[in-house]
Amino acid sequence: MKWRNVITVLAASFLVLGFIAFHPACRAYLHWNMYGRKAKA
């Protein structure tokens, strides 16, 4: 197990998730997308 690769992947995913979570446009898009899917289903 290469710890450097694991840490890099975890850090990258954490940054991406944090960016999506704190970006208003991304939050609005995800919320609308989820709401739209629920409404259609």
Backbone hydrogen bonds, N-H to C=O, Kabsch-Sander energy under -0.5 kcal/mol:
donor,donor_aa,acceptor,acceptor_aa,energy
3,W,1,M,-0.9
6,V,2,K,-2.1
7,I,3,W,-2.9
8,T,4,R,-2.2
9,V,5,N,-2.7
10,L,6,V,-2.6
11,A,7,I,-2.7
12,A,8,T,-2.6
13,S,9,V,-2.7
14,F,10,L,-2.5
15,L,11,A,-2.4
16,V,12,A,-2.5
17,L,13,S,-2.8
18,G,14,F,-2.6
19,F,15,L,-2.6
20,I,16,V,-2.6
21,A,17,L,-2.7
22,F,18,G,-2.2
23,H,19,F,-1.0
27,R,23,H,-2.7
28,A,24,P,-2.9
29,Y,25,A,-2.6
30,L,26,C,-2.9
31,H,27,R,-2.7
32,W,28,A,-2.8
33,N,29,Y,-2.7
34,M,30,L,-2.7
35,Y,31,H,-2.7
36,G,32,W,-2.8
37,R,33,N,-2.2
38,K,34,M,-2.3
39,A,35,Y,-2.5
40,K,36,G,-2.6
41,A,37,R,-2.6
